[in-house]
Amino acid sequence: MLHDINLLPWREEKRQEYKQRFYGMVVLGILAALALQWLASLYIDHLKDQQRHRNQQLQAYITKLDQQLVNLKEIEAKHKSILTRLRLVESLQNDRNKTTDFMNLMPELVPEGVYVDKIKMSGREIEMAGVSDSTARLATMLDNFESSTWLSDVEMHSIISGKVLFGKKFQSFKLSFRFEEDEPNESPTIVQQGGQ
């Protein structure tokens, strides 16, 4: 009977050593892979936290800008309201000046002997009524009104003779015209008053 005899026991030892080293390397590789995976997940979590923080900052900035936009809209509405009021004040100021300009012009256009009883202003349209001691003075006044650069659409509606005031006969008249919005470039031309 033959017996197995290992004449080289060191080979078996080397083989066992190699197996142990291989298993150790496998375990070490697995541990290293787990550690790398864990470190990668920590890094990704850190990146997520940074991005979340940036998103919160951006959201806060967007909210702030939205609030500023609302404030700007309110300011724009107030600005429009102020401009509207300013235009209204300018319009009222122009109307006030219109009346003053008209009243300053009337003594130059109405000759002596013509007396105005009533003036009605509706915007730029004016109606005037009064009396005169002669037809010639009414004709002079009509010429003055028609030649004035301040007035347009001058129209004599009626002349009625025989009105008695203070024991004297007068002629009553009714006249309408339009007072120009813009001041003319030149002073109004006045026709000299005529006699009776």
C-alpha positions in Angstrom: 0.0 0.0 0.0 1.2 3.4 -1.0 0.9 6.5 1.2 0.6 10.1 -0.1 3.5 12.0 1.1 3.8 15.7 0.6 7.4 16.4 0.1 6.8 20.1 -0.4 4.6 21.3 2.6 5.7 25.0 2.0 3.5 25.0 -1.2 0.4 24.3 0.8 1.3 27.0 3.2 1.8 29.4 0.3 -1.6 28.4 -1.1 -3.3 29.0 2.2 -1.5 32.4 2.6 -2.6 33.3 -0.9 -6.2 32.4 -0.1 -6.1 34.4 3.1 -4.6 37.4 1.3 -7.2 37.1 -1.5 -10.1 37.0 1.0 -8.5 39.9 3.0 -8.2 41.9 -0.3 -11.9 41.2 -1.1 -13.0 42.2 2.3 -10.8 45.3 2.2 -12.2 46.1 -1.3 -15.7 45.8 -0.1 -15.0 48.0 3.0 -13.3 50.6 0.7 -16.2 50.5 -1.7 -18.7 51.0 1.2 -16.5 53.8 2.6 -16.4 55.5 -0.8 -20.1 55.1 -1.2 -20.7 56.5 2.2 -18.4 59.5 1.5 -20.1 60.1 -1.9 -23.5 60.1 -0.2 -22.2 62.6 2.4 -20.8 64.8 -0.4 -24.1 64.6 -2.4 -26.0 65.5 0.8 -23.7 68.5 1.3 -24.3 69.6 -2.3 -28.1 69.2 -1.8 -27.9 71.3 1.4 -26.0 74.0 -0.5 -28.5 74.0 -3.3 -31.4 74.1 -0.9 -29.8 77.1 0.9 -29.3 78.8 -2.5 -32.9 78.1 -3.4 -34.1 79.6 -0.1 -31.9 82.7 -0.8 -33.3 83.0 -4.3 -36.9 82.6 -3.0 -36.3 85.3 -0.4 -34.9 87.6 -3.0 -37.8 86.9 -5.4 -40.3 87.6 -2.6 -38.4 90.9 -1.9 -38.5 91.8 -5.6 -42.3 91.0 -5.7 -42.9 93.3 -2.8 -40.9 96.0 -4.5 -42.9 95.5 -7.7 -46.1 95.8 -5.7 -44.7 99.0 -4.1 -43.7 100.3 -7.6 -47.2 99.7 -8.9 -48.7 101.6 -5.9 -46.2 104.4 -6.5 -47.1 104.4 -10.3 -50.8 104.6 -9.4 -50.1 107.5 -7.0 -48.0 109.2 -9.7 -50.8 108.9 -12.2 -53.3 110.2 -9.7 -51.0 113.2 -9.0 -50.6 113.9 -12.7 -54.4 113.8 -13.2 -54.8 116.2 -10.4 -52.0 118.4 -11.8 -53.8 118.5 -15.2 -57.0 119.4 -13.5 -55.3 122.2 -11.6 -53.7 123.5 -14.8 -57.1 123.4 -16.5 -58.7 125.3 -13.7 -55.8 127.8 -13.7 -56.2 128.2 -17.5 -59.9 128.8 -17.1 -59.3 131.3 -14.4 -56.8 133.1 -16.6 -59.3 132.9 -19.5 -61.9 134.8 -17.5 -59.3 137.4 -16.4 -58.0 137.8 -19.9 -61.5 138.2 -21.3 -62.5 140.8 -18.7 -59.3 142.7 -19.4 -60.0 142.7 -23.1 -63.7 143.9 -22.9 -63.0 147.6 -22.0 -60.9 147.9 -25.1 -63.5 146.3 -27.4 -66.7 147.9 -26.0 -67.0 151.5 -27.0 -68.3 154.4 -24.9 -72.1 154.5 -25.0 -72.5 150.7 -25.0 -73.4 149.1 -21.7 -73.2 145.4 -21.0 -75.9 144.0 -18.7 -75.2 140.3 -18.9 -72.3 138.0 -19.8 -72.7 134.3 -19.9 -69.6 132.1 -20.3 -69.9 128.4 -21.1 -66.4 127.1 -21.6 -65.0 129.3 -24.4 -68.5 130.2 -25.7 -69.7 133.6 -24.5 -73.1 135.3 -24.8 -73.4 139.0 -24.1 -76.4 141.2 -23.8 -76.7 145.0 -23.1 -77.9 148.3 -24.4 -76.4 151.1 -26.6 -77.4 154.7 -27.1 -76.9 154.4 -30.9 -76.6 151.9 -33.8 -73.3 153.4 -34.8 -71.7 152.5 -31.5 -73.1 148.9 -31.9 -71.6 148.8 -35.4 -68.2 150.0 -34.0 -68.3 147.3 -31.2 -69.2 144.6 -33.8 -66.2 145.7 -35.9 -63.9 145.7 -32.9 -65.1 142.1 -32.0 -64.7 140.8 -35.5 -61.2 142.3 -36.0 -59.9 141.1 -32.6 -57.5 138.1 -32.8 -58.8 136.9 -29.4 -62.3 136.3 -30.6 -63.9 134.2 -33.3 -67.4 133.2 -34.5 -68.7 136.7 -33.7 -72.5 136.8 -34.3 -75.0 139.6 -33.5 -78.3 137.9 -32.7 -80.6 140.9 -32.2 -80.8 144.6 -32.0 -84.1 146.0 -30.6 -84.8 149.7 -30.5 -87.0 151.6 -28.1 -85.9 150.4 -24.7 -86.3 153.3 -22.3 -83.9 153.6 -19.3 -83.5 156.7 -17.1 -85.8 158.6 -19.4 -83.7 158.0 -22.5 -84.2 155.6 -25.4 -81.7 152.8 -25.9 -81.2 149.9 -28.3 -80.8 146.5 -26.6 -78.6 143.9 -28.3 -77.6 140.2 -27.9 -74.2 139.0 -29.2 -72.3 135.7 -29.1 -68.7 134.8 -29.9 -65.9 132.4 -29.0 -62.9 133.4 -26.9 -59.8 131.8 -28.3 -57.9 129.3 -26.0 -54.4 130.3 -27.0 -53.2 133.9 -26.6 -52.6 135.4 -30.0 -49.1 136.3 -31.0 -50.0 139.9 -31.4 -52.0 142.3 -29.4 -55.6 142.6 -30.6 -56.4 145.2 -33.2 -58.9 147.8 -31.9 -61.0 149.8 -34.3 -61.4 153.4 -33.2 -64.8 154.3 -31.7 -67.3 155.9 -34.0 -69.7 158.8 -33.3 -73.4 158.7 -32.8 
